[in-house]
Amino acid sequence: MLNLRNTLICGSIITSIFTACASDNNSLTPENPTEPTSGDIKIYTTTGSRTLDFRKSFVNFSTTSNMSPRTVTLDESVTYQTMDGFGAAITGSTAYNLLKMTSSDRTKFLKETFSESEGMGQSYIRIAIGCSDFSLSEYTLNDTPGLANFALQSEETDYVIPVLKEILAINPNVKILGSPWTAPKWMKVNNLTNLAPFDSWTGGHLNPAHYQDYATYFVKWIQAMNTNGIEIYSITPQNEPLNPGNSASMLMFWHEQQAFVRDALGPKLRAAGLDTKIYAFDHNYNYDNMADQEDYPVKIFEDATAATYFAGSAYHNYGGNKAELLDIQAKAPHKEIIFTETSIGTWNDGQNLGLRLLEDMKEVGLGTINNWSKAVIVWNLMLDTERGPNRDGGCQTCYGAVDISSRDYKTIRKNSHYYIVGHLSSVVKPGAVRIGTQGYTAEGIIYTAFKNPDNSYAVVLINDTGEASRITFSDGKNHFSYEAPAKSVVSYSWKKTP
């Protein structure tokens, strides 16, 4: 997580109305008992005003000829990236808050979030390898020098792993990505010139003399998680490698990451029989304004041997513009792109759903997907109403995708990131292919279409106008219409008929 202390606008928590996790109002089912409970097209709708709160509804295909000038036609002949999934980070803080809930409330929330049949079907989780800036303490898995001293710590065994097991019991298909915030301090040096020992959680570099040790550290972590029933789908070599100021952090410039993966991490993973994907970079669109770090992943991929070990690159949005993803895709078209972190907080009015829902879907949700990202992962799934647990040196002003009351660990407020991920994961399934569209366009109306592995279709739409808009969708054989409310996000899914 970006160190925001010098750039964030501090503010007080606005007293808010919270949505109870145990409420009888289940927004995943039709809210009006007179509405149909089945139909050809399943639809989820959320408005910035919360008048429609991920409301589930149904409509049928039209039985009349389509004469609407507002018709969007799906075009399967145009294909883009294959989607991996959508989700949030299960940090130590998130796991702590979840485990403070009653078992029944936690199960209800996790089913609503991850179940493919009873909920949103969120499908991708990011976790820290060791501590993050939302951990209960600063630590790595090997703080005592010597690889014989490697071991999972309390945060993994008592918090993160138990929560992951509950989630995987609900949705066994969830993918998990791991990122380290720092190497063990005994592996760090002050810089690559002096190579002096660097006894600090914050900053420093990985000592090249410990490349092999640190690669073994990754292998041991993946194997330890596997032993605990947690399969690791992907990793990044370093969270925010250009940010030395986080509460736990380490610099890793592009030439360092290239050498570390080429000479140590990649070969070690293969020798261990692990097919875990490696994504380069894992930081901001603007490379923190470091001119010599621009196009960080592309520079790594220019080494043919190094490139063979990388699946692609990962990005955050704390600086720069999402158009950078288009540039990277053009320069490395055979490499994947995923989006791995974004946060809301007091600095961007993070609990104002009317503002954030549409903006976050435009910039993060559909914005990154339309720029070739095959995954969207937001930051903490759950923080408490004190924006924590947090620590000095980390973000003190962040909200979670949801915030839970620290008074009762039951009452939940759902923020924009919960909805944008849910609107994607509810209809766009892992393995879906983004496809083309033709026809109706209008200012303030943004949409993206997909074809799922089961041959069903999905569309996610933003209506960022002040008026409801009735739009017709056609798959070339069937069509239907639905009125998207003003300032709303709408997700549609339907089966392809023979």
N, C-alpha and C positions, 0 to 999 in steps of 0.2 A: 504494500500500500504506500502511495506517495507520501512523503513527509510534507504535510500541508501547513505546518505551523506558521511559516513565514508568508504564506499566500492566501490562506483562508480568511474570510471575513467572519469573525467570531460573532456569535449571537446566542441568545438564550433559547431554551426549548420552549416552543409554543405549546400551551396546554391544548391537548387534542382529544377528540373523541375516538375511542378505540373500538375495534371490532372484536367481540369475544370469540375466542377459539371454540368455546363450548356452546356457542349460540345455536338456537334452533333454526336460525336462518341460514341454510346451507346454500351458498351462492353457486354451487356447482350443479344445482338442479333448477328446473323452471320455478320462478318465484310466484307466478300467478297460477293457481290450481286449475283455472279454466284454459290455460294454454296447452297445446299438444305436448305430449311427453315422448313423442317419436316422430320421425319424418325422414325425408330423403336427405336433408341437409341439416347437420348439427352446427349450431352457431353459439359463440360466446361473445358477450358484449360488455364492455366496461366504459363508463363515462367519467370524465374528469371530476364531475360533481358527485360521484358515487351513487347517483340515482339508480344506475345499473352497475352492479358489483360482480363482474364476471358471471353475468346472468347466462344461463344455458337455455336455449330455445331451439325450436325446430321449424323448418318450412319444407314444403314439397316442391318437386319440379313443376314447372308450369305446363299446363296441357294445351295452351294456345300458342300460336305462332309468335315469335319474338320480333317485335317491331321497335324495341326501345333504342333510342339513339345513345343511351347511357349503358351500352353493353361492353363488357370486358370479356374477350375470348381467350381461353388458355391455348397456348401453342407448344405442344410437346416436341415439335421439331427443333426448338431452340432450347438448349440445355446449358446449365452452368455447373456450379459445384454440388457435390453430394454432402448432405448435412450430417454432422456427427451428434449434435445435441445442444441442449440449453440447460442452464442451471445457475448455481451460486456456490460460494465457498463455505465449507464447513470448517471454520477456524476453531481454535480452542475456545474462544469466547462464545461462538455459536453453539458448540457442543455443550458447554457449561450451562447456557441458558436453557437449551432443550432438556437437559437432564434435571433441571430444577422444576420442570413441569410434572404434573402427575402422569403416570404411565398412560392412562386412558386419553388425556388431553394431548399428550405428545404423539401417540399413535394416530389420533384423529388428524392432527396437523400434518404429520408426515404422509399419511395417506392422501390428504387433500393436495399435498405438494407433489408427491412422487408417483402415486399409483397411476398406472396406465388405464385402469378400468373405472376407478372411483375418484380420480382427481386430475391434476394438471399434467401428470406424466413427465415432470422434469427429469432430465436424462444425463446431465453432466455435472460433476462436482469437482471443485478444486480444493486441495488440502495442502498444508505446509509440510515440508520435510524438515522436522525440527520446529522451532518457534517461528511465529510471524509477529507482526506488530499488534495482532489481536490474539495473543496467547496469554496464558495465566502466569508465565514467567519467561525469562530469556534463557534459552538452552539450545543445545544441539543433541544429537544422539550419540556423541562421542567426545564429551567434554574432557575426559581424562585421556592424555595422549596414548596412542597405540590402538590399532584397529581391533585388538582383542577386547577392548573396553566398549565397543559398539553395543548399544541396547536401546530398544524403544523405551520411552520415558512415560511418566504418569499421564501426561496430556494425551498421549496416544492410547495407552492401555485402559485408562479410566474414563476418558471422555470421547475422543474422536472415533476410535475403533468401535466402541459400543453403539454410538449413534450411526456409524456407517453400516454396521450389521443390521440395525433396525431398518434402515433405508433399503438395503439390498434385499431384505426379506419381503419388502413391499414391492420393489422393482429391481429384480436381479440384473436388468440390462443397463443399469446406470454405469456410465463411464467415470473413471476417477483420474484426475491429473494432479501431479505433485510438483511443488516448486519450493526450493530452499531460499530462505532469506539471508543466510550466512553459512559459511563452512565453519567447522570447529575452530576456535581461536588459535589453537596450536598449529593449524594449517595456514594461517594468514600472515602476510607481511605488510609493512607500511606502504611500500611501493615496489615497482619492479626494477628499480635501479639500486636502492640500498638493500633491499631484501631483509630488512630488520624485522624481528618478531613484532607482532602487532596484537597486543592483548586487549582487544576491544570488540564488543558486539557490533559496533557501528563503524562502517567503512572498512578500509584496507583492501587488499587483493589476495587471491589464492596464490600461495607460493608454488611456482612451477615444480619445485622439488617434491611437492605433495600431489601432483596431478593423479598419479596412479592410486595413491591412498584415497583421495576424494572420489575417484571413480569407483573404487571398491565400496566406499561408504554408500553410494547410490545403489549399487547392486545389493548390498546387505539390507538396505531399507526396503527395496522392492521385494526381496525374498522374505523379510520379516513380515511385511504386510500380507504377502501371499499366504504365509503360514497361519496368519490370523483370519484368513478367509476374505481378504481384500485384494482383488486383482488391480494392479496399476496399469491403466491404459496408456498414459502419456506422462511426460515430464518436461520441465524446462530446466536448463542448467543453473539459472539464477533469476530470482525475482528482481525486477527493476535494476538491471546491471549497471545503469548509469546514475543511480541514486545512492550516494554514500551517507545520507543523513537520516535514514530511517532508524527506528529504535533497534532493529537488527537488520544489518545490511552488509553488502560487500560489492565493491566495484569489479566488473568483469568486462573490459572493453572487447570489441569484436574480435581482435586478433587473439586475445586470451581465450575467448570462448571457442573460437575455431580450433586452436591448438589443443585445448582441453578435451573437446569432444573427438577430434580426429585422432589424437594420440593416446587417449586414455578411456574416456567414458564410452564412446562408441564401441571400440574393440572389447572392452570389459563386458558390456551388456551382451554382445554377440557370443563371447566365450562362455557366458553363463546361460546361454540358451534363452535369453529374454528378448521379446520382440516389442518392448515398450517403445512407443514413439517419442522422439525428441523434437521439441520445437525451440527454435532460436529466439533470442532477444527477450520477449516478455516485458516490454516497456512502452514508452509513449510514442505517439505518432511523430513528434517533433525531435526525437532523440535528445531531449533536454537541451536543445539548441547547441549541441556539440558538433561543430562542423565535421570533425574527423570521424564522427560516429554515424553520420547520415548513411542511410541504406545499410545499416548494421547487418541484417540477415543476408542481403544480397552479396555483401563483401565476404561473408562466411562461405556462401555457396560457390563463390568463384574458385575455391579450392575443390577440385573434383573429388578427392578422397574424403574431405570433411563433408561435402554435400551428400555423400551416400548415407551418412548417419542421421541426417536431419529430415524429418517429414515436412517441415515448413517453419513458419514463424508465428509468434504470438504478440499481441498488442494490447496496450491500455490506452485510455483516452484522457489522461490528465494534462496533456499538452499537445497542441497541433490539431490537425484536421483528419477526419476519416478518409479523405481523398488519398492519403498516403497509402492506404491499402490497395487502391487501384494502381498506383505506381509500382508497388512491390509485386503485385500480380503480373503486371506487364513485363517486369524485369526478370521474374522467376516464375513463369506460368505453370511449370510442372511441380511447384511446391505449394503445399497447403497454407492457408491462413486461418488462424483462430483468434477470437477476441476473449481475453482471459480476466480482465478486471476493469471495473468502473465503480464509483461510489457516489452516494448522495449524502448530503450533510447540511449543516446550518448555512454553509457558504452558497449553496445553490437552492435554498428553500426546499430541502429534500422531502418535507412532509406535506408539501402543497401538491396534492395529486392533480388538481386542475392545471397546474403549470407543468409538472414533471412528466405525467403520463404520456402526453403527446411528444414532448421534446425528447424524452429518453427513448421512446419507440423510434422516432425519426433518426436520432443520432446513433443509438446503440443497437436497438433491435433490428429493424429493417435496414437501417443505415449501414451497419457493418455487413449484413448479409448481402445487400445489393452491391457491396464492394468486395465480394468474394469470400467473406468469412464463412467457415463451415461450422462454427460453434460460437455461442454467446454465453459467457459466464460472468455474472456480477459478483460483487464482493460479499461481505457477510450475509448469510441467509437470515440470521436472527441476532439482533443486539437487544439490550434491555433499554428501559426508558431513561437510563443515565448514560446512554450511548457506550455501553461497555458490556462486560468488563474490558477496560483498556489500561494502557500503561503510559507513563511519561515517555515522550519521544515518538509515540505513535499518534494516530489520529484521535483527537479528543472531541471532534466535532462531526463524526460520521454517524449516519443512521444505517440500520440494516435494511435488507429487502423487506423484512417485517421487524417491528419492535414489540417486545413483550414487557408487560408491566413488571417492574422489580418489586412491586408490593405483593402481587398474588401469583406471578408466573403463570397466568392463565389468560389475561386480557391482552389481545393482540391488535396492533394496528398494521395493516398491510400498506406498504408504500409502493411507489411506481415500479421499482425493480422486480417486485414479486409479480406484478401484473404483466410487465412486458415479457418476462421469461415465460410465464404461464400461458400467455396468448400465443406464443410460438410453440411451446412444447405440447400444448393440448391438441394441436392439429397437425404439426409437422413432426414426423417421427424420424428417429435415426435411420439413415439410409435414404431419406427423401432426396430428390433431385430438384433443385430450383429450375423452373422452366419459364419460357417466355410468355408474354401476353400481347394482345393486340386490341385496339379499339379505344374506348373512352378514357380520356385523361382530363384532369381539371386541377387547377391550383388548390392546394390544401388536401387533395385526395392522393394518398400514396398506398400502393399495394404490391404484394409479391406473391407469386403462385409457385406451387410445388406439386410434385407427384410422389406419393409415398411408396414404399416397397410393396405394399399390398395392392397397388394400382389405384388407390383412392387419391383424390385431389385435396389440396389445402390452399387456402388463400388467407393472408393476414392483411388487414386494411386499416389505415389511419384516416379518419375524417377530422382534419384540423381546420374546420370552418365553423362558422356560427350557425349553420343551418343543417337540418337533417338532409341526407342525400340518398335517394333511392337508386340503387345501382343493380344492373342485371349481370350475372355471370353465366357464361356458356362454356361447356367443354367440347363443343362441336356436335354433340348429340342431344344433351339436355341443357336446360337453362332454368334459372330461378332469379327472383328479385328479392331484395331485402333493403329496408330503410336504415341506413347507418345513422345513428343520432349525431347531433352536433358534438364536437369535441370528444370523440370516442375512438376506441380501438375495437375492431371486430375480427373474429377468427371464424372461418368457415371450413367445413370438411364434408365431403360426400364421396360415395363410391361410384366408380366408373361402371356404367352398365354395358353389357355386351352389345 
